[in-house]
């Protein structure tokens, strides 16, 4: 049985490129249904997508994360191909990503970006992606090349059980961390990454969205790895308290007096906070285990993608 394929494209002011993106998908994935979800565009994105033959829908809640949540909820398919509408991804590789998903029984395949020209990636975006990817590697123990790629293929299992909470460009981070946390099979395939067409511009703010993505990583670490998160806080508090109490102990050993009694009280409070932080981590870790098991049960309600 041939799997049902849906192409889902979140769009905001991509009138210059969306028509070609849709036509390219029609050429390389002729069996797929192509959906363009417009996010309050002020240009002719909707008209051009419609003319190209896409199924066009609108999402009024601003932000890419809001759009992805709606796409996963509304569209019914066995395989989902997600791409931006800016003509930067190598769409002819879509069949390869789908084949990788099916052949390896994966739930997500990421088209890791390989720059064709220096104009494809702003310097701030390049370094931001590198740093944020390294953070996720460190905290979640998985090797990956491009955490922030918007060119991905998903199984139905993934799309229908993904607990989307992000509003904006931090959605790629959430997709990646969810796959790690749920221990879902995931692959990366290197794909070319092109410069935007002349006159088009990126909606991603290097610093503003970079900080949002960093905040998302921290919050996801708190939710998915609470014992590690709160243990790090506990350890930092313990070190701070230990550094402050050493001089007090030294004076007491030398003179038998505690001249800085207020400091001793403050240090005692720091040690108590350290112990409480560790205990909070233990409790929340138990809750996280239950949450992951519930997600696992929801995941198992959907059949895997069947090979042709």
N, C-alpha and C positions, 0 to 999 in steps of 0.2 A: 504493500500500500504506500503510495507516495505521500509524504508528509505535507500538510498544508503550511505554506510559508507566507508570512506577512512582513512587509517592510514598513517600519514605523520611523517617521522623520519629524522630530520636533523642530519648529521653525519660528524665528522672529526676525522680520525684515531681511529676508533672503531672496528678494525679488530678482536680483541679478543672476542668481545661480540655481534656484530651485527647479526651474524647468529642465535644465540639463541633467540635474541629479535624478529627477523622476524618469526621464527618458533613458538614462544609463541603466537604471534598475530594471526598466522594462526590457532593455536589450539583454542584460546578463542574467536576469531572473524573470523570464517571461511568464512563468507559472505563478508568480507571487502577486498578492494583492498589495497595493502600495497606498499607504496612509500618510498624509501630511497633516500634522496637528499644529495649527497656527496659534501663536501666543500673543495676540493683540498687535499684530504687525500694522504699521502705518504706511507701508508701501504696497506694491501690487503682488505680494507673495501669494495670496489666495487665488487671484486671477490666473497667474502663471502656472501654479500647481494644478489648478482645475483644467486649464488648457492642455497641460501635458498628460492628463488622464488619471491623476491621482484622486483618491477619495479624501476629500478635505474636511476636517473638523476643527472646531475652535475650542480653546481652553482660555478662560478669562483670568484665572488665577496666575499672576505673573511669576515666571521662573521655570527653568528647565526641569527641576525636580517635580514640580506640580504637573507638568506636561507628561513626563514619563509615567507618573502614577496613573494618570488617566488613560494613557495608551495601553499599559499593561492590563488595566481593568476592563477597557472597552473592547479591545481587539481579541478575537478568538482565532488561535492558530496553534500548530504543533511546534513551529520554529519561528522565532522573531529575529529580524535583522534590523538593528538600530543604527542610524547614521545621521550626522548633521546635514543640514541642507546647504552647506557653504561650498561644496565642490572641492573639498580638500582631501577627501578619502578616496582610496583606490577601489572604486565600486566593482570593477571587473574581478576583484578577489573575493567577492561575496560568495560565489559557489564554493570556493576553497574553504572558507570559514565554516560554511554549512556542512561540508563534507567532514571537516575536522570534528565538528560537534557530534555528528552522527557516528562516525567511525570510532571515536574514542569514548563514546557514551558520556560526553561532557554535558554540563548544564550551562556553561558560558564559555565562549571563545572570544578573546579580545584581539582586535586588530592593532597590534603595537605599532606605533608610528615610526617610520624611517624617513627622515627628511630628504626630499629630492632636491631642494634648494634652500639656501639660508633664509630666504624670504618666507618660508613656510612657517617658521617658528620665531616669535619674538624672543629676545634674549631673556627677558624676565620670565616668560612662560616656560622656557626651556629649563632654567635653573629652579624655578618653583616646582615644576613637575618632578625634577630629580630629587630635590630635598624631601618633598611630601611622599614620594614613592619610597624613599629610604626609611622614612619614619614608619610607614605601614609595614615594610619588611621587618623592621626591628620589633615593633609591638605585636605583630600578628604572625611572625615566623613563617613567612612565605616569600619566595623569590618571584619577582615580576619585573617587567621592563617598563611598562607604560600604564600606570594606574589611572590616568586621566583621559585615556582615549575614549572618544564617543562612538567609535565604530566597533560594534559588538553583536554577537549572535547568542540568543538565549533559547533554552528549551521551554516548553510550556510549564513544566514543573517550576522552573526558576521564576518566570514572569508572574505566575499566579500566586506564588507564596512569598514573593519579595515584600518585606515590610517597609515600603517607601515612606521615609519621614522627611527627606530633604526637600527644600523649596527651590534651590537654584543650582548652580554649577557644581555643588558638592555632591550631586547625585552619583557621579562616576565613582567617587570615593566610597559611598555607601554601597553601591553595587559590588565593588571589589571586596570590601570588608565583610559583607554578608556572605559572599562565597567562601571566604576564609573561615569565618566563624562557624558556619553551618557545615564546613568540610565538604562542600560540593565540588565535584570534579570540574576544573577550570583549565583552559589552555590559552596560550598566546601564540599568535601567528604574526610574523613581521610583514607589514604592508607599507607601501609608499605613502608619503604624506606630501601634498602639494600646497603651493601658495594659493591664497584666495584670489578670485578674479579681480581685476583692477576696478576700483570703486567700492569694493566690499570691505567690511571691517569686522574685526572680532568683537563680540559683546562681552568677552571675559576681561575683567579688570585684574591686572596682575596682583595688585596689593589688596584691594577690597575682597575679591573672591578668593585670593590666596589665604587671607586670614580666616575667611569663612570655612574653607576646606580644612585648615589647621584646627579650627574649633570643632569641626565635625569629627576629625580623627580623634581628638581628645574625648569628645562625648561618646563616640562609638567604643573607644577603649574602656570608658567607665561602664558602659552598658554591657559590652560583650566580654571584657576581661576585668571585672571589678576587683578580683583579688590582687591582680598585678597593679592596677591603678591605685588602689588604696594602700597597698603595701609600699609602693614608691613614696607616697605621701607620709606614711608612718616612718619609713626609713629616714626621710629628709628631716622630719621633726625630731627623731631620735638623735640624729647627728647634731642638729642645732642644740638640743638640750645637753648632749654630752660635751659639746664644746664649751658651753656656758658653765657647766658644773665642775669641770676640772679645776679651775682656779679656786673655787670654793672649797673643794675637798683638800686641795694642797694647803690652803690657809688653815683649815681645821686640823690637818695632820701635824702642822708645824706649831700651832698655838693653842689648839683646843677650842678656838672661838669661831663663830660664824658671823663676821661683821656685816656681811651683805645678805641679810635675811630676806628682804623683799625679792632679791634675785633668785634665792633658793625656792621661794614660793612660786615664782614665775616658771622656773625650770621644772618644778614638779608638775605644774599645769601642762607644760609642753609634753612631758613624758606620758601624762594621762591621755592627752589628745592623740599621741602616737599610738598608744595601746587601743584606744577607741577606733581609730582609723583602721587598724588591722582587723579588729573585730567586725566592723562594718563591711570590710572587704569579704570576710568569710561568709557573713550572712547573705550579702548580695550575690556572691558566687553561687550559693545554693539556689537562689531564685533564678539566676541566669541559666543554670542547668535545666530547671523545669521549663523555662521559656524556650530554650533550644529544643527540648524534647517535644514541646507542643508544635513548634515550627516543623520539626521532623515528621510528625504525624500528618500535618497538613500537606507537606511535600509528598508523602507516600500515597496520598489520595489521587495523585495524577500519574498517568502512565508515562514511561520514558518514550523518547522519540524512537520510532521503529525504523530499522534500516530498510532501504528499498530492496 
